[in-house]
Amino acid sequence: MGRIGILELLVVLLVILFLFGAKRLPEIGNSLGKAIREFQKAFKGNDEKKDDKES
């Protein structure tokens, strides 16, 4: 019951395309990618700080 299939992914993508339009999708993708990278940097930065404090 917890798995997402191809059909569900297609429906979600079509809804997103319908809501935002084809012209805004690249902008949304770029913004989402930047947010994920910043989150990963912050998460890795916290791990490195913890390691430094333990030493």
C-alpha positions in Angstrom: 0.0 0.0 0.0 2.9 2.4 0.6 4.4 2.1 -2.9 4.0 4.8 -5.5 3.5 3.5 -9.0 4.1 5.0 -12.4 0.5 5.9 -12.8 0.4 7.9 -9.6 3.6 9.7 -10.6 2.1 10.6 -14.0 -1.0 11.9 -12.4 1.0 14.1 -10.0 3.2 15.4 -12.8 0.1 16.3 -14.9 -1.5 18.1 -12.0 1.7 20.1 -11.4 1.9 20.9 -15.1 -1.7 22.0 -15.1 -1.3 24.2 -12.0 2.0 26.0 -12.9 2.2 25.8 -16.6 5.1 24.6 -18.8 6.9 28.0 -18.7 7.2 28.0 -14.9 8.4 24.4 -14.4 12.1 25.1 -15.1 12.0 27.9 -12.6 10.4 25.7 -10.0 12.9 23.0 -10.7 15.9 25.3 -10.3 14.5 26.8 -7.1 13.8 23.3 -5.7 17.3 22.1 -6.6 18.9 25.2 -4.9 16.9 24.6 -1.8 17.9 20.9 -1.7 21.6 21.8 -2.1 21.5 24.4 0.6 19.8 22.0 2.9 22.5 19.4 2.2 25.2 21.9 2.8 23.7 22.9 6.1 23.2 19.3 7.2 26.8 18.4 6.3 28.0 21.6 8.0 26.3 20.5 11.2 27.9 17.1 11.1 31.4 18.5 10.6 30.9 20.9 13.6 29.8 18.0 15.8 32.9 16.0 14.7 35.1 19.0 15.6 33.6 19.4 19.0 34.0 15.7 19.8 37.8 15.7 19.0 
